[in-house]
Amino acid sequence: MTIRRRFSLSFLGIMTLFAFNAGVYVWSNQRRSAAVEDLRRAITRQALLSSVQLTLNDAQKQISVLSQIASEAGAAGASQGDKNQFSSRLATAGNNVSKIRNLSGQSPTIAEFENTFRQLSASWRVFYENFGVNQSKAIEELVLRGEPLSRAVIQELLPKLQTEENENAEAAGENFRSASRLSDQITFSIFLVSTLVAMVVVYFVSRDMTQGLTALQAGVEAVGSGELGHRIALERKDELGHLARAFDAMSSRLAGARKELTEAHQKEKKKSEDLAHALEQLGKAQDQLVVQQKMASLGTLTAGIAHEIKNPLNFVNNFAEIAGSLVSDIRDSITSQKERIDAREFGFLTETLQDLEQNAAKIREHGKRADGIVKGMLMHSRGQQGHMQETNLNTLVSEYVKLAYHGIRAQDINFNVTIEEHYDSTISPMNIVPHDLSRVILNIANNACYAADQKAQRTKDGFRPTLRVATINLGDSVEIRLRDNGDGIPEHIREKIFEPFFTTKPAGSGTGLGLSMSYDIIVQEHRGKIRVESQQGEFAEFIITLPRK
């Protein structure tokens, strides 16, 4: 059903209700008018009856006076004017009685009253005509007919008629009030029902319209916000349904157009990304070429230095082992000659040989350590990659942190940094590349010691440079934290510190390769993560996360 037809039928129904209400009002008004007419007739009859009663009372008094006069001898008769006036009053009263009969309909009481009243009027006229002319006839008429008729009319019929008219008037009044109440109740009820029906019709029509408009509004808002796939769930066969279907069709066309535009945009974007990726790869290739050239030069230099150190280091290690053997032989010889040597001298020789043996052992220990470092330098210079080995992480971190410290201190005797170590004893040996990971620890520890020392040299107000080193067992992974209390890393350069050749140290103090190579070792080789947290002027902390697998 269309909206126009729905509104037309609703309007027609409402108008039908109001027409019915108007018809009921006309019917009730007619009934009220009839009740009013009955009440008016009753009141008119009461008024006419009162007038007749008044005329009868006056005429009765007048007849009584004349009857007393008529009994006296020589009484004079009434004048013609008095007779005419008396007849006129009786005629008026008779007309009023006729009116009462006409207003009452077929009432036996009023008919009897009218008949008796006319007889009484005729008797009184006879009396009046013969008064003063034929007194005996006048008195005879009054006694024989007038008095009985007068008593019947005034004392019997008139009170009875008055009582009846009062009852009729009361009944007419009650009928009028009842008709008025019924008319008002029916009119009000019909009006109330009409109003309720009209409200119900308006409510359902407006609700139906509102639901449709709400669905359309929701669809417009959804499409306006970009949801072109939204469809208006409005299965109707009216104008709103047609509008919803047209709107859905428009949304479908817009969705198709947007899809085509998006696909075209994606193609253009992919072309741009491919071009950017090519440019990025070209830039990386150029950077790698520069790095390879520098690393090749650095590798050549490192290989030369390592070879030069390797030869004297072999002599040191070999002679340390020989010295240990000689000390053992001398101890055996002295022990065999113990009886010939003074006890004090024997004790001195024994302690001396023990010190020599310990020194030789230390020389062998540190010689082997230095030999491992030289081997690593040679491996790095040749471009070889180390192998995973099960290693005690706490020992490796502690060793190379101290190595970094002693390396700086060997160059500057005034250098001093407090090292605070907190190693998690629950960390079991891990598969790592010890040589490469040690380079990472060495680089970061060197940078941390340098930053803390620089701040100490600048402040000189009791500042205590500190390097805090810790390892934490995270279950599936292990965390290494190196934190210094230096000046920290400014936020605007924090993202650049892992780029090749980027350094914050003065010219000649750093190459900018340490953190870049450390990033590759942790992320590419060990599949781990490295990040930095810092607060400028307070601290810088490097956090290395190594997975166990």
Steps between C-alpha positions, in 0.01 A plus 500: 500500500638838403548781748239713321239224525593436863456867585177522298346201677612633837348841424180339373471288815555801725242704306253206526544499874442873521191471273362229728576726794311785331199270430492387861517862607202594273298203631575585862422866432160407355425285799602781731283741302201267539565479873524879513169528312330262746637701789385824339148358449485388863612840626251675268217282622598576860497872424161479320360289781615757755329773295178295485517439874545869564198583275286235669593630846416859405176396332408287802556792734303731275209251473502455880474875554223530244310206651496678838376817334235311306344376825428859611176662390522770238851407388599668175626287209845509346583744226549385147865587519550279802320221326714539189819510710396188696412314178830607347699366797315169487555482122876561553515229763312269259755570227780419745330174587477421125871576466577272791298223331682558170840488677403190703369282219235238590506541880162389661555726798535816290200396286285456810634826642428685172142364480421580866665846466276586200189393695612712794564797271151468346340478847691809622396693187133406560537618860660823387236565232210451749670679789291808583245404234361165612647438840321172563629352177849628568506350848345179375767470228776565748373255758395220275775505243767761578599390849536126416695576181718753682592244769568238233723730294689692771522245778523172310596522134736799520723355782501165322600667171770704674645186659502327166664796326763523773578134446509554125734799545728299732501212252576739213785654700643159586463396138682815392783436746521134400505590131769761564715254696455226242576741217812629672619147586445369150659807342800484732538123455482523123745791502737310731480186288551705184799673654652170616444339161649805328801489735548127437479552125742792517734301726519196274531710185766723655685198645498332163627819337758557775639146470542543128659844533727375780622213284562744215685737733719216632578397144592857402726534805667163432565584136616847602755344736638282220305173548392464140413134559222596741150405387172642632280217634168651397275248324204726421290568194451871553700808409746446786568145380560625144732769638691242710550272200614793286739604776641144525551494124684833521718364784584191290605718209707719731661189653590373155644837403698518822630145449620589152657821632664309788639238263641772277644674804652172624662444164648848501604458861668166421687663215613777735598247767692292246682811384572604859617147582727503197643834606542370855676187376722715284585718799567194715717351228698823487532507879602134507758565231648782706490285815658208321775723372563639847468157659740359245754763593431445868526123453834531327632721777358268767653193335843665487485605864373157608780322314758728655359434848458125437872423469622657829187370670589145399847548649349632823261205526771245417758643738235522772439128466878432498541722806236299677678177418835643616350614829362149554842349428677744735245424775571128462876560511483723807270253671754225443773720658277616788730343763800694379325840484432725793136489606452874468664498157287199398182683601602810305580293190172311528295823524694654213441195279130508591477867400681426174261212430198721565642775280564252222144372532364857480719569197363184331141593593515854368708388205231256394242771548696738285547223246121456483457872439759491221328198344170689506665801333636277230161333453330838470762631258445197277124551499432168670193447716529333839311188607243459772648368822355420838634784712463630855342838430572652842873418470521643145325825595710546814825429316447743214359776717820486703705478181336821376573665833867397504541590134394861567696518821816384316467808278404741782635436849258760641198308371287343772144364480319298764361175358193353671430143394175309554498163325206261513639168622201308355619561144630173360759485215360621165580434136653826373792618286738598783741696283231718340295551817817599688558774239148631573561506878842660444359774273208590728715487815762724333231756406348486851836551671582784262165676566527469880865619496418801281228611741737451797768715334247776426323516838783436750262548794518162668324324214562125506510346151335158508438216258228261612499158334224241550366180347140385547349158433166545319437129440485479119757776469779677690542872545834687527486857633792748494413837659726800551425822686641726233326775308267261315403503134287789364164386365551647152807281434385189687364338183827557312749341737483160328566646153845432348765771564272702723681613815464765766866489598742770388686453171771239537343346810255261330431336164119464535521127421482355852124527563416428133694170512355427845147540360574255215656247740201506740214527249630322189731238650336422836138589404475717808409860576697803609349826617604805695325693778635837602422819685711792394736612775421193714580163343518279191420128513549244224274193531592184307248216478628160383261210432602161631401329173 
